Amino acid sequence: MAALGAAAAATGAGSLLKSTEALAMTDEEILAEALYAPRGTKGRLTRLGSFDVESRQEFTKGFRSMHRQQIRAAANEALDRLLEREGIDPTMKMDMPTLLSLVDADPAINISSHTWIANQRLTWKNLQDYFHSNEDAYLSEMEATDRKGPGSLELKPRMQLPEHVSHQIHIQPGGYVGDPFAGHMYHYGTNSFYLGGRGHNDQDQIHRSVANNLPLPKDGKVRRILDYGCGIGQFSLALKERFPDAEVWGLDIGGPMIRYGHMRASHLKYDVNFVQRLAEDNGFPDGYFDLVTSYIAHHEMPADVSRQVIAEVQRTTRPGAIYYPIDFITGGSEMIPRYMFGRWWDHRWNNERWSFEYHAMDFAAEIEARGFNKAADPKSVIRGFGIRHYIRA
Ligand SMILES: C[S@@+](CC[C@H](N)C(=O)[O-])C[C@H]1O[C@@H](n2cnc3c(N)ncnc32)[C@H](O)[C@@H]1O
């Protein structure tokens, strides 16, 4: 076992070449490690339990990054050439059926689409197979922390879930509510999603950097914080780090998501409370929160639910509270063909079910109509997301 630990630590530090300790391992030890064994952590990320599953993840992550930089770029160029050949201005809007009929037979665009989706499926399948084939170990690990502090966990296994939360968004098997390992899969799966231009997130870097730049209410008082659609709580933990004296609540409808989030918070010793509830019916008293946030939750909700959530935030914030719901800038109807195709494709093949509804809505105007004033603090601007910080009147 000692040799096993030493080899894992050596590879965890990043260098396989220097891992001479592996030579001291017996064949049995090497095999045992290839199946399942606790292999320590890399910073705050628990390593997957086998080299096999970890290296497949590395492969799909690398492919995704290469796809983004090269294959998709080639597909975008192909689209521009197609438009040029047809005498269409690539900066003008066009209707979707015409655009689809144009791209339908283009080999570069098809290769790009097929390889991207195959890679996405492989990413999930690798994780789903792995966690399910070791389910006893991973389920008992969660059970052991369900009632452990420093924070708390409220699960509602018999809750009637509305239809809108049951989709397998970005084709994650079982979605956020339908697989006991939804949180595990989301965590390791999205680590590769984040390579798309905003850097790594395996140490919650992105969530922490956003939390560190959050604007404060004018009176500086941040006693109670709600992070809704918190998923596995990476942003909730970052908020606790930034505001250690505040009461922090991570709310999500995905029971398996917050169960994993709570386990992680417990291991990392963060006092954060996780609750399985709907953001549109959050159960907190009127005027309770000084700060309400959400990170990339709204583009995965129907527009009408987003409106209900905003109303619930209005009800549960005090005057002067900060509302900081981070998501893409809306206004999709004005898109040029390249982006339009990308969004259609993401919706159709990556099952981004609600993305068109979200983008068609004027998200900022909906918030302002609910008694919030937009505030322009340059620190609250996030690349790709614009200014998203509001003050409760
Ligand atoms: C893209 S994930 C974002 C998770 C997390 N904030 C992060 O940064 O990774 C969206 C989350 O919103 C949750 N969600 C969607 N609709 C919800 C609703 N109506 N109420 C509560 N949670 C919801 C999903 O279960 C999912 O965990």
The ligand as an ORCA input file, in Angstrom:
! r2SCAN-3c Opt
* xyz 0 1
  C     -25.395     24.630    -14.938
  S     -25.778     24.111    -13.340
  C     -24.859     25.319    -12.425
  C     -24.419     24.787    -11.100
  C     -23.458     25.666    -10.319
  N     -24.007     26.963    -10.030
  C     -22.097     25.790    -10.972
  O     -21.549     26.875    -10.967
  O     -21.583     24.799    -11.452
  C     -27.456     24.625    -13.074
  C     -28.031     24.149    -11.754
  O     -29.295     24.782    -11.563
  C     -30.167     23.847    -10.943
  N     -31.561     24.262    -11.199
  C     -32.173     24.371    -12.402
  N     -33.431     24.802    -12.234
  C     -33.604     24.984    -10.907
  C     -34.696     25.446    -10.110
  N     -35.851     25.810    -10.665
  N     -34.517     25.519     -8.781
  C     -33.349     25.146     -8.201
  N     -32.300     24.700     -8.901
  C     -32.420     24.636    -10.233
  C     -29.798     22.523    -11.567
  O     -30.237     21.442    -10.766
  C     -28.277     22.655    -11.677
  O     -27.631     22.126    -10.558
*
